[in-house]
C-alpha cells in the first residue's frame, strides 16, 4: 500500500530501506512519490543529508544483514576434509 502523500525524513528512509530490493519505481510509488523517481531521489538524499547518511543510490540502503536473510545465510565449512 502506498503512502497517501510523499513521505519525508526518517519515514522516507525507513520506507525506502524496507522496499529497496523491489527497485526504484516500486519504492518511489510505495513511499508516496508515484512515478516521480527524480523527486523521490531528491527527497531521499535530503533526508539522508539531514541524518548524516550519504545516499547516492537506492542500493546504499540495503544492508548485508538483509542480503543474508534473503539469500538464506552463509556457508561455514573447512577448506578441506582434513581440516575437520
mmCIF file of the N, C-alpha and C atoms, coordinates in Angstrom:
data_MODEL
# 
_entry.id   MODEL 
# 
loop_
_atom_site.group_PDB 
_atom_site.id 
_atom_site.type_symbol 
_atom_site.label_atom_id 
_atom_site.label_alt_id 
_atom_site.label_comp_id 
_atom_site.label_asym_id 
_atom_site.label_entity_id 
_atom_site.label_seq_id 
_atom_site.pdbx_PDB_ins_code 
_atom_site.Cartn_x 
_atom_site.Cartn_y 
_atom_site.Cartn_z 
_atom_site.occupancy 
_atom_site.B_iso_or_equiv 
_atom_site.pdbx_formal_charge 
_atom_site.auth_seq_id 
_atom_site.auth_comp_id 
_atom_site.auth_asym_id 
_atom_site.auth_atom_id 
_atom_site.pdbx_PDB_model_num 
ATOM 1   N N  . UNK A 1 1  ? 0.837  -1.169  0.000   1.00 0.00 ? 1  UNK A N  1 
ATOM 2   C CA . UNK A 1 1  ? 0.000  0.000   0.000   1.00 0.00 ? 1  UNK A CA 1 
ATOM 3   C C  . UNK A 1 1  ? 0.884  1.234   0.000   1.00 0.00 ? 1  UNK A C  1 
ATOM 4   N N  . UNK A 1 2  ? 0.643  2.144   -0.902  1.00 0.00 ? 2  UNK A N  1 
ATOM 5   C CA . UNK A 1 2  ? 1.480  3.329   -0.987  1.00 0.00 ? 2  UNK A CA 1 
ATOM 6   C C  . UNK A 1 2  ? 1.016  4.398   -0.005  1.00 0.00 ? 2  UNK A C  1 
ATOM 7   N N  . UNK A 1 3  ? 1.951  5.270   0.346   1.00 0.00 ? 3  UNK A N  1 
ATOM 8   C CA . UNK A 1 3  ? 1.646  6.360   1.271   1.00 0.00 ? 3  UNK A CA 1 
ATOM 9   C C  . UNK A 1 3  ? 0.700  7.345   0.587   1.00 0.00 ? 3  UNK A C  1 
ATOM 10  N N  . UNK A 1 4  ? -0.262 7.914   1.333   1.00 0.00 ? 4  UNK A N  1 
ATOM 11  C CA . UNK A 1 4  ? -1.222 8.846   0.734   1.00 0.00 ? 4  UNK A CA 1 
ATOM 12  C C  . UNK A 1 4  ? -0.575 10.147  0.267   1.00 0.00 ? 4  UNK A C  1 
ATOM 13  N N  . UNK A 1 5  ? 0.532  10.523  0.895   1.00 0.00 ? 5  UNK A N  1 
ATOM 14  C CA . UNK A 1 5  ? 1.289  11.693  0.450   1.00 0.00 ? 5  UNK A CA 1 
ATOM 15  C C  . UNK A 1 5  ? 2.766  11.359  0.591   1.00 0.00 ? 5  UNK A C  1 
ATOM 16  N N  . UNK A 1 6  ? 3.641  12.072  -0.110  1.00 0.00 ? 6  UNK A N  1 
ATOM 17  C CA . UNK A 1 6  ? 5.066  11.742  -0.077  1.00 0.00 ? 6  UNK A CA 1 
ATOM 18  C C  . UNK A 1 6  ? 5.641  11.770  1.341   1.00 0.00 ? 6  UNK A C  1 
ATOM 19  N N  . UNK A 1 7  ? 6.343  10.715  1.683   1.00 0.00 ? 7  UNK A N  1 
ATOM 20  C CA . UNK A 1 7  ? 6.986  10.637  2.990   1.00 0.00 ? 7  UNK A CA 1 
ATOM 21  C C  . UNK A 1 7  ? 8.225  11.521  3.010   1.00 0.00 ? 7  UNK A C  1 
ATOM 22  N N  . UNK A 1 8  ? 8.627  11.924  4.192   1.00 0.00 ? 8  UNK A N  1 
ATOM 23  C CA . UNK A 1 8  ? 9.794  12.778  4.377   1.00 0.00 ? 8  UNK A CA 1 
ATOM 24  C C  . UNK A 1 8  ? 10.624 12.249  5.542   1.00 0.00 ? 8  UNK A C  1 
ATOM 25  N N  . UNK A 1 9  ? 11.861 12.676  5.624   1.00 0.00 ? 9  UNK A N  1 
ATOM 26  C CA . UNK A 1 9  ? 12.717 12.388  6.768   1.00 0.00 ? 9  UNK A CA 1 
ATOM 27  C C  . UNK A 1 9  ? 12.909 10.910  7.045   1.00 0.00 ? 9  UNK A C  1 
ATOM 28  N N  . UNK A 1 10 ? 12.864 10.574  8.335   1.00 0.00 ? 10 UNK A N  1 
ATOM 29  C CA . UNK A 1 10 ? 13.099 9.198   8.767   1.00 0.00 ? 10 UNK A CA 1 
ATOM 30  C C  . UNK A 1 10 ? 12.066 8.233   8.194   1.00 0.00 ? 10 UNK A C  1 
ATOM 31  N N  . UNK A 1 11 ? 10.816 8.680   8.076   1.00 0.00 ? 11 UNK A N  1 
ATOM 32  C CA . UNK A 1 11 ? 9.774  7.823   7.494   1.00 0.00 ? 11 UNK A CA 1 
ATOM 33  C C  . UNK A 1 11 ? 10.123 7.443   6.055   1.00 0.00 ? 11 UNK A C  1 
ATOM 34  N N  . UNK A 1 12 ? 10.653 8.398   5.299   1.00 0.00 ? 12 UNK A N  1 
ATOM 35  C CA . UNK A 1 12 ? 11.047 8.134   3.911   1.00 0.00 ? 12 UNK A CA 1 
ATOM 36  C C  . UNK A 1 12 ? 12.205 7.145   3.864   1.00 0.00 ? 12 UNK A C  1 
ATOM 37  N N  . UNK A 1 13 ? 13.201 7.356   4.700   1.00 0.00 ? 13 UNK A N  1 
ATOM 38  C CA . UNK A 1 13 ? 14.354 6.448   4.712   1.00 0.00 ? 13 UNK A CA 1 
ATOM 39  C C  . UNK A 1 13 ? 13.926 5.040   5.122   1.00 0.00 ? 13 UNK A C  1 
ATOM 40  N N  . UNK A 1 14 ? 13.076 4.931   6.126   1.00 0.00 ? 14 UNK A N  1 
ATOM 41  C CA . UNK A 1 14 ? 12.580 3.613   6.550   1.00 0.00 ? 14 UNK A CA 1 
ATOM 42  C C  . UNK A 1 14 ? 11.815 2.917   5.430   1.00 0.00 ? 14 UNK A C  1 
ATOM 43  N N  . UNK A 1 15 ? 10.956 3.657   4.751   1.00 0.00 ? 15 UNK A N  1 
ATOM 44  C CA . UNK A 1 15 ? 10.174 3.098   3.645   1.00 0.00 ? 15 UNK A CA 1 
ATOM 45  C C  . UNK A 1 15 ? 11.098 2.658   2.508   1.00 0.00 ? 15 UNK A C  1 
ATOM 46  N N  . UNK A 1 16 ? 12.054 3.514   2.162   1.00 0.00 ? 16 UNK A N  1 
ATOM 47  C CA . UNK A 1 16 ? 12.979 3.206   1.072   1.00 0.00 ? 16 UNK A CA 1 
ATOM 48  C C  . UNK A 1 16 ? 13.830 1.985   1.410   1.00 0.00 ? 16 UNK A C  1 
ATOM 49  N N  . UNK A 1 17 ? 14.302 1.911   2.646   1.00 0.00 ? 17 UNK A N  1 
ATOM 50  C CA . UNK A 1 17 ? 15.126 0.771   3.055   1.00 0.00 ? 17 UNK A CA 1 
ATOM 51  C C  . UNK A 1 17 ? 14.326 -0.528  3.020   1.00 0.00 ? 17 UNK A C  1 
ATOM 52  N N  . UNK A 1 18 ? 13.089 -0.470  3.481   1.00 0.00 ? 18 UNK A N  1 
ATOM 53  C CA . UNK A 1 18 ? 12.247 -1.670  3.519   1.00 0.00 ? 18 UNK A CA 1 
ATOM 54  C C  . UNK A 1 18 ? 11.898 -2.185  2.131   1.00 0.00 ? 18 UNK A C  1 
ATOM 55  N N  . UNK A 1 19 ? 11.870 -1.296  1.138   1.00 0.00 ? 19 UNK A N  1 
ATOM 56  C CA . UNK A 1 19 ? 11.420 -1.679  -0.198  1.00 0.00 ? 19 UNK A CA 1 
ATOM 57  C C  . UNK A 1 19 ? 12.505 -1.607  -1.265  1.00 0.00 ? 19 UNK A C  1 
ATOM 58  N N  . UNK A 1 20 ? 13.740 -1.318  -0.882  1.00 0.00 ? 20 UNK A N  1 
ATOM 59  C CA . UNK A 1 20 ? 14.823 -1.083  -1.837  1.00 0.00 ? 20 UNK A CA 1 
ATOM 60  C C  . UNK A 1 20 ? 15.033 -2.237  -2.814  1.00 0.00 ? 20 UNK A C  1 
ATOM 61  N N  . UNK A 1 21 ? 14.883 -3.467  -2.355  1.00 0.00 ? 21 UNK A N  1 
ATOM 62  C CA . UNK A 1 21 ? 15.125 -4.620  -3.236  1.00 0.00 ? 21 UNK A CA 1 
ATOM 63  C C  . UNK A 1 21 ? 14.092 -4.751  -4.347  1.00 0.00 ? 21 UNK A C  1 
ATOM 64  N N  . UNK A 1 22 ? 12.974 -4.029  -4.236  1.00 0.00 ? 22 UNK A N  1 
ATOM 65  C CA . UNK A 1 22 ? 11.934 -4.095  -5.260  1.00 0.00 ? 22 UNK A CA 1 
ATOM 66  C C  . UNK A 1 22 ? 12.208 -3.156  -6.433  1.00 0.00 ? 22 UNK A C  1 
ATOM 67  N N  . UNK A 1 23 ? 13.218 -2.315  -6.308  1.00 0.00 ? 23 UNK A N  1 
ATOM 68  C CA . UNK A 1 23 ? 13.560 -1.397  -7.384  1.00 0.00 ? 23 UNK A CA 1 
ATOM 69  C C  . UNK A 1 23 ? 13.031 0.002   -7.122  1.00 0.00 ? 23 UNK A C  1 
ATOM 70  N N  . UNK A 1 24 ? 13.594 0.948   -7.854  1.00 0.00 ? 24 UNK A N  1 
ATOM 71  C CA . UNK A 1 24 ? 13.284 2.357   -7.599  1.00 0.00 ? 24 UNK A CA 1 
ATOM 72  C C  . UNK A 1 24 ? 11.843 2.722   -7.946  1.00 0.00 ? 24 UNK A C  1 
ATOM 73  N N  . UNK A 1 25 ? 11.296 2.178   -9.016  1.00 0.00 ? 25 UNK A N  1 
ATOM 74  C CA . UNK A 1 25 ? 9.928  2.536   -9.405  1.00 0.00 ? 25 UNK A CA 1 
ATOM 75  C C  . UNK A 1 25 ? 8.916  2.120   -8.342  1.00 0.00 ? 25 UNK A C  1 
ATOM 76  N N  . UNK A 1 26 ? 9.020  0.891   -7.877  1.00 0.00 ? 26 UNK A N  1 
ATOM 77  C CA . UNK A 1 26 ? 8.096  0.388   -6.857  1.00 0.00 ? 26 UNK A CA 1 
ATOM 78  C C  . UNK A 1 26 ? 8.312  1.134   -5.541  1.00 0.00 ? 26 UNK A C  1 
ATOM 79  N N  . UNK A 1 27 ? 9.568  1.332   -5.165  1.00 0.00 ? 27 UNK A N  1 
ATOM 80  C CA . UNK A 1 27 ? 9.874  2.007   -3.907  1.00 0.00 ? 27 UNK A CA 1 
ATOM 81  C C  . UNK A 1 27 ? 9.359  3.438   -3.905  1.00 0.00 ? 27 UNK A C  1 
ATOM 82  N N  . UNK A 1 28 ? 9.579  4.162   -4.997  1.00 0.00 ? 28 UNK A N  1 
ATOM 83  C CA . UNK A 1 28 ? 9.088  5.544   -5.081  1.00 0.00 ? 28 UNK A CA 1 
ATOM 84  C C  . UNK A 1 28 ? 7.573  5.582   -4.934  1.00 0.00 ? 28 UNK A C  1 
ATOM 85  N N  . UNK A 1 29 ? 6.899  4.655   -5.581  1.00 0.00 ? 29 UNK A N  1 
ATOM 86  C CA . UNK A 1 29 ? 5.438  4.620   -5.502  1.00 0.00 ? 29 UNK A CA 1 
ATOM 87  C C  . UNK A 1 29 ? 4.966  4.294   -4.081  1.00 0.00 ? 29 UNK A C  1 
ATOM 88  N N  . UNK A 1 30 ? 5.590  3.313   -3.446  1.00 0.00 ? 30 UNK A N  1 
ATOM 89  C CA . UNK A 1 30 ? 5.193  2.928   -2.093  1.00 0.00 ? 30 UNK A CA 1 
ATOM 90  C C  . UNK A 1 30 ? 5.481  4.020   -1.060  1.00 0.00 ? 30 UNK A C  1 
ATOM 91  N N  . UNK A 1 31 ? 6.462  4.863   -1.345  1.00 0.00 ? 31 UNK A N  1 
ATOM 92  C CA . UNK A 1 31 ? 6.811  5.951   -0.426  1.00 0.00 ? 31 UNK A CA 1 
ATOM 93  C C  . UNK A 1 31 ? 6.033  7.227   -0.725  1.00 0.00 ? 31 UNK A C  1 
ATOM 94  N N  . UNK A 1 32 ? 5.091  7.162   -1.673  1.00 0.00 ? 32 UNK A N  1 
ATOM 95  C CA . UNK A 1 32 ? 4.203  8.288   -1.931  1.00 0.00 ? 32 UNK A CA 1 
ATOM 96  C C  . UNK A 1 32 ? 4.602  9.203   -3.068  1.00 0.00 ? 32 UNK A C  1 
ATOM 97  N N  . UNK A 1 33 ? 5.578  8.808   -3.884  1.00 0.00 ? 33 UNK A N  1 
ATOM 98  C CA . UNK A 1 33 ? 6.063  9.661   -4.966  1.00 0.00 ? 33 UNK A CA 1 
ATOM 99  C C  . UNK A 1 33 ? 5.563  9.230   -6.337  1.00 0.00 ? 33 UNK A C  1 
ATOM 100 N N  . UNK A 1 34 ? 4.642  8.307   -6.385  1.00 0.00 ? 34 UNK A N  1 
ATOM 101 C CA . UNK A 1 34 ? 4.072  7.794   -7.624  1.00 0.00 ? 34 UNK A CA 1 
ATOM 102 C C  . UNK A 1 34 ? 5.202  7.393   -8.572  1.00 0.00 ? 34 UNK A C  1 
ATOM 103 N N  . UNK A 1 35 ? 5.251  7.918   -9.771  1.00 0.00 ? 35 UNK A N  1 
ATOM 104 C CA . UNK A 1 35 ? 6.299  7.566   -10.744 1.00 0.00 ? 35 UNK A CA 1 
ATOM 105 C C  . UNK A 1 35 ? 7.394  8.627   -10.826 1.00 0.00 ? 35 UNK A C  1 
ATOM 106 N N  . UNK A 1 36 ? 7.367  9.612   -9.930  1.00 0.00 ? 36 UNK A N  1 
ATOM 107 C CA . UNK A 1 36 ? 8.332  10.716  -9.953  1.00 0.00 ? 36 UNK A CA 1 
ATOM 108 C C  . UNK A 1 36 ? 9.610  10.310  -9.218  1.00 0.00 ? 36 UNK A C  1 
ATOM 109 N N  . UNK A 1 37 ? 10.429 9.491   -9.876  1.00 0.00 ? 37 UNK A N  1 
ATOM 110 C CA . UNK A 1 37 ? 11.632 8.974   -9.232  1.00 0.00 ? 37 UNK A CA 1 
ATOM 111 C C  . UNK A 1 37 ? 12.667 10.066  -8.975  1.00 0.00 ? 37 UNK A C  1 
ATOM 112 N N  . UNK A 1 38 ? 12.707 11.092  -9.809  1.00 0.00 ? 38 UNK A N  1 
ATOM 113 C CA . UNK A 1 38 ? 13.665 12.183  -9.598  1.00 0.00 ? 38 UNK A CA 1 
ATOM 114 C C  . UNK A 1 38 ? 13.359 12.910  -8.290  1.00 0.00 ? 38 UNK A C  1 
ATOM 115 N N  . UNK A 1 39 ? 12.093 13.207  -8.063  1.00 0.00 ? 39 UNK A N  1 
ATOM 116 C CA . UNK A 1 39 ? 11.696 13.888  -6.824  1.00 0.00 ? 39 UNK A CA 1 
ATOM 117 C C  . UNK A 1 39 ? 11.914 12.964  -5.620  1.00 0.00 ? 39 UNK A C  1 
ATOM 118 N N  . UNK A 1 40 ? 11.665 11.669  -5.810  1.00 0.00 ? 40 UNK A N  1 
ATOM 119 C CA . UNK A 1 40 ? 11.896 10.680  -4.756  1.00 0.00 ? 40 UNK A CA 1 
ATOM 120 C C  . UNK A 1 40 ? 13.369 10.661  -4.361  1.00 0.00 ? 40 UNK A C  1 
ATOM 121 N N  . UNK A 1 41 ? 14.270 10.569  -5.356  1.00 0.00 ? 41 UNK A N  1 
ATOM 122 C CA . UNK A 1 41 ? 15.706 10.553  -5.071  1.00 0.00 ? 41 UNK A CA 1 
ATOM 123 C C  . UNK A 1 41 ? 16.145 11.836  -4.380  1.00 0.00 ? 41 UNK A C  1 
ATOM 124 N N  . UNK A 1 42 ? 15.631 12.970  -4.837  1.00 0.00 ? 42 UNK A N  1 
ATOM 125 C CA . UNK A 1 42 ? 16.000 14.250  -4.237  1.00 0.00 ? 42 UNK A CA 1 
ATOM 126 C C  . UNK A 1 42 ? 15.582 14.289  -2.763  1.00 0.00 ? 42 UNK A C  1 
ATOM 127 N N  . UNK A 1 43 ? 14.343 13.887  -2.474  1.00 0.00 ? 43 UNK A N  1 
ATOM 128 C CA . UNK A 1 43 ? 13.858 13.875  -1.093  1.00 0.00 ? 43 UNK A CA 1 
ATOM 129 C C  . UNK A 1 43 ? 14.646 12.876  -0.246  1.00 0.00 ? 43 UNK A C  1 
ATOM 130 N N  . UNK A 1 44 ? 14.992 11.732  -0.828  1.00 0.00 ? 44 UNK A N  1 
ATOM 131 C CA . UNK A 1 44 ? 15.753 10.709  -0.109  1.00 0.00 ? 44 UNK A CA 1 
ATOM 132 C C  . UNK A 1 44 ? 17.151 11.216  0.231   1.00 0.00 ? 44 UNK A C  1 
ATOM 133 N N  . UNK A 1 45 ? 17.808 11.870  -0.724  1.00 0.00 ? 45 UNK A N  1 
ATOM 134 C CA . UNK A 1 45 ? 19.139 12.414  -0.473  1.00 0.00 ? 45 UNK A CA 1 
ATOM 135 C C  . UNK A 1 45 ? 19.097 13.524  0.572   1.00 0.00 ? 45 UNK A C  1 
ATOM 136 N N  . UNK A 1 46 ? 18.076 14.381  0.516   1.00 0.00 ? 46 UNK A N  1 
ATOM 137 C CA . UNK A 1 46 ? 17.937 15.448  1.509   1.00 0.00 ? 46 UNK A CA 1 
ATOM 138 C C  . UNK A 1 46 ? 17.702 14.865  2.903   1.00 0.00 ? 46 UNK A C  1 
ATOM 139 N N  . UNK A 1 47 ? 16.860 13.843  2.988   1.00 0.00 ? 47 UNK A N  1 
ATOM 140 C CA . UNK A 1 47 ? 16.606 13.193  4.278   1.00 0.00 ? 47 UNK A CA 1 
ATOM 141 C C  . UNK A 1 47 ? 17.885 12.557  4.812   1.00 0.00 ? 47 UNK A C  1 
ATOM 142 N N  . UNK A 1 48 ? 18.633 11.920  3.935   1.00 0.00 ? 48 UNK A N  1 
ATOM 143 C CA . UNK A 1 48 ? 19.902 11.318  4.337   1.00 0.00 ? 48 UNK A CA 1 
ATOM 144 C C  . UNK A 1 48 ? 20.902 12.358  4.810   1.00 0.00 ? 48 UNK A C  1 
ATOM 145 N N  . UNK A 1 49 ? 20.996 13.472  4.092   1.00 0.00 ? 49 UNK A N  1 
ATOM 146 C CA . UNK A 1 49 ? 21.911 14.544  4.480   1.00 0.00 ? 49 UNK A CA 1 
ATOM 147 C C  . UNK A 1 49 ? 21.581 15.074  5.872   1.00 0.00 ? 49 UNK A C  1 
ATOM 148 N N  . UNK A 1 50 ? 20.293 15.245  6.156   1.00 0.00 ? 50 UNK A N  1 
ATOM 149 C CA . UNK A 1 50 ? 19.880 15.749  7.472   1.00 0.00 ? 50 UNK A CA 1 
ATOM 150 C C  . UNK A 1 50 ? 20.246 14.766  8.587   1.00 0.00 ? 50 UNK A C  1 
ATOM 151 N N  . UNK A 1 51 ? 20.337 13.488  8.242   1.00 0.00 ? 51 UNK A N  1 
ATOM 152 C CA . UNK A 1 51 ? 20.663 12.468  9.244   1.00 0.00 ? 51 UNK A CA 1 
ATOM 153 C C  . UNK A 1 51 ? 22.142 12.082  9.220   1.00 0.00 ? 51 UNK A C  1 
ATOM 154 N N  . UNK A 1 52 ? 22.914 12.682  8.330   1.00 0.00 ? 52 UNK A N  1 
ATOM 155 C CA . UNK A 1 52 ? 24.327 12.364  8.225   1.00 0.00 ? 52 UNK A CA 1 
ATOM 156 C C  . UNK A 1 52 ? 24.607 11.079  7.468   1.00 0.00 ? 52 UNK A C  1 
ATOM 157 N N  . UNK A 1 53 ? 23.677 10.692  6.596   1.00 0.00 ? 53 UNK A N  1 
ATOM 158 C CA . UNK A 1 53 ? 23.823 9.476   5.792   1.00 0.00 ? 53 UNK A CA 1 
ATOM 159 C C  . UNK A 1 53 ? 23.994 9.885   4.336   1.00 0.00 ? 53 UNK A C  1 
ATOM 160 N N  . UNK A 1 54 ? 25.069 9.418   3.704   1.00 0.00 ? 54 UNK A N  1 
ATOM 161 C CA . UNK A 1 54 ? 25.294 9.735   2.290   1.00 0.00 ? 54 UNK A CA 1 
ATOM 162 C C  . UNK A 1 54 ? 24.618 8.664   1.431   1.00 0.00 ? 54 UNK A C  1 
ATOM 163 N N  . UNK A 1 55 ? 23.586 9.065   0.699   1.00 0.00 ? 55 UNK A N  1 
ATOM 164 C CA . UNK A 1 55 ? 22.835 8.135   -0.149  1.00 0.00 ? 55 UNK A CA 1 
ATOM 165 C C  . UNK A 1 55 ? 22.993 8.576   -1.598  1.00 0.00 ? 55 UNK A C  1 
ATOM 166 N N  . UNK A 1 56 ? 23.635 7.740   -2.414  1.00 0.00 ? 56 UNK A N  1 
ATOM 167 C CA . UNK A 1 56 ? 23.775 8.067   -3.830  1.00 0.00 ? 56 UNK A CA 1 
ATOM 168 C C  . UNK A 1 56 ? 22.827 7.248   -4.694  1.00 0.00 ? 56 UNK A C  1 
ATOM 169 N N  . UNK A 1 57 ? 22.497 6.055   -4.219  1.00 0.00 ? 57 UNK A N  1 
ATOM 170 C CA . UNK A 1 57 ? 21.543 5.214   -4.945  1.00 0.00 ? 57 UNK A CA 1 
ATOM 171 C C  . UNK A 1 57 ? 20.783 4.351   -3.949  1.00 0.00 ? 57 UNK A C  1 
ATOM 172 N N  . UNK A 1 58 ? 19.712 3.788   -4.398  1.00 0.00 ? 58 UNK A N  1 
ATOM 173 C CA . UNK A 1 58 ? 18.827 3.021   -3.525  1.00 0.00 ? 58 UNK A CA 1 
ATOM 174 C C  . UNK A 1 58 ? 19.531 1.827   -2.885  1.00 0.00 ? 58 UNK A C  1 
ATOM 175 N N  . UNK A 1 59 ? 20.443 1.214   -3.595  1.00 0.00 ? 59 UNK A N  1 
ATOM 176 C CA . UNK A 1 59 ? 21.137 0.034   -3.062  1.00 0.00 ? 59 UNK A CA 1 
ATOM 177 C C  . UNK A 1 59 ? 22.015 0.372   -1.859  1.00 0.00 ? 59 UNK A C  1 
ATOM 178 N N  . UNK A 1 60 ? 22.319 1.661   -1.643  1.00 0.00 ? 60 UNK A N  1 
ATOM 179 C CA . UNK A 1 60 ? 23.078 2.059   -0.456  1.00 0.00 ? 60 UNK A CA 1 
ATOM 180 C C  . UNK A 1 60 ? 22.324 1.723   0.828   1.00 0.00 ? 60 UNK A C  1 
ATOM 181 N N  . UNK A 1 61 ? 21.014 1.568   0.735   1.00 0.00 ? 61 UNK A N  1 
ATOM 182 C CA . UNK A 1 61 ? 20.186 1.299   1.913   1.00 0.00 ? 61 UNK A CA 1 
ATOM 183 C C  . UNK A 1 61 ? 20.045 -0.189  2.222   1.00 0.00 ? 61 UNK A C  1 
ATOM 184 N N  . UNK A 1 62 ? 20.515 -1.049  1.323   1.00 0.00 ? 62 UNK A N  1 
ATOM 185 C CA . UNK A 1 62 ? 20.412 -2.495  1.527   1.00 0.00 ? 62 UNK A CA 1 
ATOM 186 C C  . UNK A 1 62 ? 21.603 -2.950  2.364   1.00 0.00 ? 62 UNK A C  1 
ATOM 187 N N  . UNK A 1 63 ? 21.323 -3.476  3.546   1.00 0.00 ? 63 UNK A N  1 
ATOM 188 C CA . UNK A 1 63 ? 22.393 -3.896  4.451   1.00 0.00 ? 63 UNK A CA 1 
ATOM 189 C C  . UNK A 1 63 ? 22.815 -5.335  4.162   1.00 0.00 ? 63 UNK A C  1 
ATOM 190 N N  . UNK A 1 64 ? 23.987 -5.684  4.657   1.00 0.00 ? 64 UNK A N  1 
ATOM 191 C CA . UNK A 1 64 ? 24.475 -7.058  4.497   1.00 0.00 ? 64 UNK A CA 1 
ATOM 192 C C  . UNK A 1 64 ? 23.531 -8.035  5.191   1.00 0.00 ? 64 UNK A C  1 
ATOM 193 N N  . UNK A 1 65 ? 22.962 -7.625  6.312   1.00 0.00 ? 65 UNK A N  1 
ATOM 194 C CA . UNK A 1 65 ? 22.033 -8.492  7.042   1.00 0.00 ? 65 UNK A CA 1 
ATOM 195 C C  . UNK A 1 65 ? 20.799 -8.806  6.200   1.00 0.00 ? 65 UNK A C  1 
ATOM 196 N N  . UNK A 1 66 ? 20.267 -7.804  5.487   1.00 0.00 ? 66 UNK A N  1 
ATOM 197 C CA . UNK A 1 66 ? 19.114 -8.040  4.624   1.00 0.00 ? 66 UNK A CA 1 
ATOM 198 C C  . UNK A 1 66 ? 19.469 -9.022  3.518   1.00 0.00 ? 66 UNK A C  1 
ATOM 199 N N  . UNK A 1 67 ? 20.663 -8.906  2.967   1.00 0.00 ? 67 UNK A N  1 
ATOM 200 C CA . UNK A 1 67 ? 21.102 -9.786  1.891   1.00 0.00 ? 67 UNK A CA 1 
ATOM 201 C C  . UNK A 1 67 ? 21.215 -11.222 2.391   1.00 0.00 ? 67 UNK A C  1 
ATOM 202 N N  . UNK A 1 68 ? 21.802 -11.421 3.564   1.00 0.00 ? 68 UNK A N  1 
ATOM 203 C CA . UNK A 1 68 ? 21.949 -12.765 4.129   1.00 0.00 ? 68 UNK A CA 1 
ATOM 204 C C  . UNK A 1 68 ? 20.579 -13.374 4.404   1.00 0.00 ? 68 UNK A C  1 
ATOM 205 N N  . UNK A 1 69 ? 19.660 -12.586 4.958   1.00 0.00 ? 69 UNK A N  1 
ATOM 206 C CA . UNK A 1 69 ? 18.327 -13.108 5.250   1.00 0.00 ? 69 UNK A CA 1 
ATOM 207 C C  . UNK A 1 69 ? 17.604 -13.546 3.986   1.00 0.00 ? 69 UNK A C  1 
ATOM 208 N N  . UNK A 1 70 ? 17.740 -12.776 2.926   1.00 0.00 ? 70 UNK A N  1 
ATOM 209 C CA . UNK A 1 70 ? 17.030 -13.103 1.693   1.00 0.00 ? 70 UNK A CA 1 
ATOM 210 C C  . UNK A 1 70 ? 17.671 -14.281 0.967   1.00 0.00 ? 70 UNK A C  1 
ATOM 211 N N  . UNK A 1 71 ? 18.991 -14.352 1.000   1.00 0.00 ? 71 UNK A N  1 
ATOM 212 C CA . UNK A 1 71 ? 19.684 -15.408 0.266   1.00 0.00 ? 71 UNK A CA 1 
ATOM 213 C C  . UNK A 1 71 ? 19.780 -16.700 1.070   1.00 0.00 ? 71 UNK A C  1 
ATOM 214 N N  . UNK A 1 72 ? 19.369 -16.678 2.311   1.00 0.00 ? 72 UNK A N  1 
ATOM 215 C CA . UNK A 1 72 ? 19.329 -17.908 3.083   1.00 0.00 ? 72 UNK A CA 1 
ATOM 216 C C  . UNK A 1 72 ? 20.552 -18.199 3.912   1.00 0.00 ? 72 UNK A C  1 
ATOM 217 N N  . UNK A 1 73 ? 21.415 -17.256 4.132   1.00 0.00 ? 73 UNK A N  1 
ATOM 218 C CA . UNK A 1 73 ? 22.535 -17.459 5.037   1.00 0.00 ? 73 UNK A CA 1 
ATOM 219 C C  . UNK A 1 73 ? 23.863 -17.602 4.332   1.00 0.00 ? 73 UNK A C  1 
ATOM 220 N N  . UNK A 1 74 ? 24.842 -18.011 5.115   1.00 0.00 ? 74 UNK A N  1 
ATOM 221 C CA . UNK A 1 74 ? 26.184 -18.195 4.588   1.00 0.00 ? 74 UNK A CA 1 
ATOM 222 C C  . UNK A 1 74 ? 26.631 -19.620 4.889   1.00 0.00 ? 74 UNK A C  1 
ATOM 223 N N  . UNK A 1 75 ? 27.586 -20.089 4.138   1.00 0.00 ? 75 UNK A N  1 
ATOM 224 C CA . UNK A 1 75 ? 28.103 -21.438 4.329   1.00 0.00 ? 75 UNK A CA 1 
ATOM 225 C C  . UNK A 1 75 ? 29.359 -21.370 5.178   1.00 0.00 ? 75 UNK A C  1 
ATOM 226 N N  . UNK A 1 76 ? 29.388 -22.184 6.213   1.00 0.00 ? 76 UNK A N  1 
ATOM 227 C CA . UNK A 1 76 ? 30.563 -22.272 7.070   1.00 0.00 ? 76 UNK A CA 1 
ATOM 228 C C  . UNK A 1 76 ? 31.073 -23.701 6.965   1.00 0.00 ? 76 UNK A C  1 
ATOM 229 N N  . UNK A 1 77 ? 32.290 -23.853 6.437   1.00 0.00 ? 77 UNK A N  1 
ATOM 230 C CA . UNK A 1 77 ? 32.855 -25.185 6.243   1.00 0.00 ? 77 UNK A CA 1 
ATOM 231 C C  . UNK A 1 77 ? 34.375 -25.082 6.220   1.00 0.00 ? 77 UNK A C  1 
ATOM 232 N N  . UNK A 1 78 ? 35.050 -26.174 6.569   1.00 0.00 ? 78 UNK A N  1 
ATOM 233 C CA . UNK A 1 78 ? 36.515 -26.172 6.488   1.00 0.00 ? 78 UNK A CA 1 
ATOM 234 C C  . UNK A 1 78 ? 36.960 -26.145 5.028   1.00 0.00 ? 78 UNK A C  1 
ATOM 235 N N  . UNK A 1 79 ? 38.210 -25.727 4.832   1.00 0.00 ? 79 UNK A N  1 
ATOM 236 C CA . UNK A 1 79 ? 38.747 -25.663 3.475   1.00 0.00 ? 79 UNK A CA 1 
ATOM 237 C C  . UNK A 1 79 ? 38.911 -27.047 2.850   1.00 0.00 ? 79 UNK A C  1 
ATOM 238 N N  . UNK A 1 80 ? 39.292 -28.011 3.652   1.00 0.00 ? 80 UNK A N  1 
ATOM 239 C CA . UNK A 1 80 ? 39.479 -29.379 3.152   1.00 0.00 ? 80 UNK A CA 1 
ATOM 240 C C  . UNK A 1 80 ? 38.881 -30.371 4.150   1.00 0.00 ? 80 UNK A C  1 
ATOM 241 N N  . UNK A 1 81 ? 38.601 -31.609 3.711   1.00 0.00 ? 81 UNK A N  1 
ATOM 242 C CA . UNK A 1 81 ? 38.098 -32.631 4.646   1.00 0.00 ? 81 UNK A CA 1 
ATOM 243 C C  . UNK A 1 81 ? 39.081 -32.917 5.785   1.00 0.00 ? 81 UNK A C  1 
ATOM 244 N N  . UNK A 1 82 ? 40.366 -32.738 5.541   1.00 0.00 ? 82 UNK A N  1 
ATOM 245 C CA . UNK A 1 82 ? 41.373 -32.991 6.574   1.00 0.00 ? 82 UNK A CA 1 
ATOM 246 C C  . UNK A 1 82 ? 41.270 -31.975 7.711   1.00 0.00 ? 82 UNK A C  1 
ATOM 247 N N  . UNK A 1 83 ? 40.702 -30.804 7.438   1.00 0.00 ? 83 UNK A N  1 
ATOM 248 C CA . UNK A 1 83 ? 40.560 -29.763 8.459   1.00 0.00 ? 83 UNK A CA 1 
ATOM 249 C C  . UNK A 1 83 ? 39.389 -30.020 9.395   1.00 0.00 ? 83 UNK A C  1 
ATOM 250 N N  . UNK A 1 84 ? 38.612 -31.077 9.132   1.00 0.00 ? 84 UNK A N  1 
ATOM 251 C CA . UNK A 1 84 ? 37.500 -31.406 10.018  1.00 0.00 ? 84 UNK A CA 1 
ATOM 252 C C  . UNK A 1 84 ? 38.046 -31.742 11.363  1.00 0.00 ? 84 UNK A C  1 
# 
